[in-house]
Amino acid sequence: MTRRRQKGMTLIEVLVAMAILATLAASVLVMTGQSAQIIVASEERLLARIVADNAMVLTLARQSALEEGFGQDEVELGGRAWKTAKTIARIGVDGLYRIEIAVSLGDSTQVLTRVSTLAGGVR
């Protein structure tokens, strides 16, 4: 009995190769989806930081004296509604206040960024 020389690939080899390619394609799809989610989250954090910085600048550029307390405001930036929560508290030094601004997206309770500084109470 003589052996014939094999030409091409067997069905099993083709199926194994297809399974490997399908696994690689699925992995690439998952990685692409995760990358898109990371990009969206990064954009949200960047815009939240801009909103927080703008709110802090407006607070520090005031013409009147700082008042202790808590306040909320809504701002639109980048086609989205942002909620800012500002807390002003007096610290142990005369005339010095701690200002903290937290920013969340829309009706979400998750704080995306928080900024704080110390400022004098009277200009």
C-alpha positions in Angstrom: 0.0 0.0 0.0 1.4 3.3 -1.0 0.7 6.6 0.7 -0.6 9.5 -1.3 0.9 12.8 -0.8 -1.6 15.1 1.0 -2.6 18.3 -0.9 -4.3 21.1 1.1 -5.8 21.0 4.6 -8.2 18.6 6.2 -11.6 19.6 7.5 -10.5 19.5 11.1 -7.5 21.8 10.4 -9.8 24.3 8.6 -12.3 24.2 11.6 -9.5 24.8 14.1 -8.2 27.7 12.1 -11.7 29.2 11.8 -12.2 28.8 15.6 -8.9 30.6 16.3 -9.8 33.5 13.9 -13.3 33.8 15.5 -11.7 34.0 18.9 -9.3 36.7 17.8 -12.1 38.7 16.1 -14.2 38.5 19.2 -11.3 39.7 21.4 -10.7 42.7 19.0 -14.5 43.5 19.2 -14.5 43.4 23.0 -11.3 45.6 23.1 -12.9 48.1 20.7 -16.0 48.4 22.8 -14.0 48.9 26.0 -11.9 51.6 24.3 -15.1 53.4 23.3 -16.3 53.2 26.9 -13.0 54.6 28.2 -13.1 57.4 25.7 -16.6 58.4 26.8 -15.7 58.3 30.5 -12.6 60.4 29.9 -14.6 63.0 28.0 -17.1 63.1 30.8 -14.4 63.6 33.4 -12.7 66.3 31.3 -15.9 68.2 30.8 -16.8 67.9 34.5 -13.4 69.3 35.4 -14.0 72.3 33.1 -17.4 72.9 34.7 -15.8 72.7 38.2 -13.0 75.1 37.2 -15.5 77.5 35.7 -17.6 77.4 38.9 -14.5 78.0 41.0 -13.4 81.0 38.9 -16.9 82.5 39.2 -16.8 82.0 42.9 -13.4 83.5 43.3 -14.1 86.5 41.0 -17.1 87.6 43.1 -17.5 91.2 44.1 -19.1 90.4 47.4 -17.9 88.7 50.6 -18.1 84.9 50.8 -21.0 83.4 52.8 -20.9 80.1 54.5 -23.3 77.5 53.2 -24.2 75.0 50.5 -25.6 75.7 47.1 -26.4 73.8 43.9 -26.5 75.0 40.3 -27.1 73.5 36.9 -24.8 74.3 33.9 -24.9 73.1 30.3 -21.6 72.3 28.6 -20.9 70.0 25.7 -24.6 69.3 25.1 -25.0 67.9 28.6 -26.5 69.2 31.8 -24.2 69.3 34.7 -25.0 69.7 38.4 -22.6 71.6 40.7 -22.6 71.5 44.4 -20.7 74.3 46.2 -19.8 74.2 49.9 -18.3 77.2 51.6 -17.1 76.7 55.1 -15.1 78.9 57.5 -11.9 77.5 58.8 -10.0 78.3 62.0 -8.2 81.3 60.6 -10.0 84.7 60.6 -11.5 85.6 57.2 -10.4 82.4 55.5 -12.9 80.0 53.9 -12.6 76.6 52.3 -14.5 76.4 49.0 -15.3 72.9 47.5 -17.1 72.3 44.3 -18.4 68.8 43.3 -19.7 68.1 39.8 -22.0 65.3 38.6 -23.7 64.6 35.3 -27.4 65.5 35.1 -29.5 63.6 37.7 -26.6 61.2 38.6 -25.4 61.2 42.2 -21.9 60.1 41.2 -19.4 62.9 41.6 -17.1 63.0 38.6 -14.7 65.6 39.9 -14.2 67.7 43.0 -12.1 70.9 43.3 -11.3 72.9 46.5 -9.3 75.9 47.5 -8.9 78.4 50.3 -9.9 82.0 49.9 -10.3 85.2 51.9 -13.8 86.1 52.8 -13.7 89.8 51.9 -12.3 91.5 48.7 
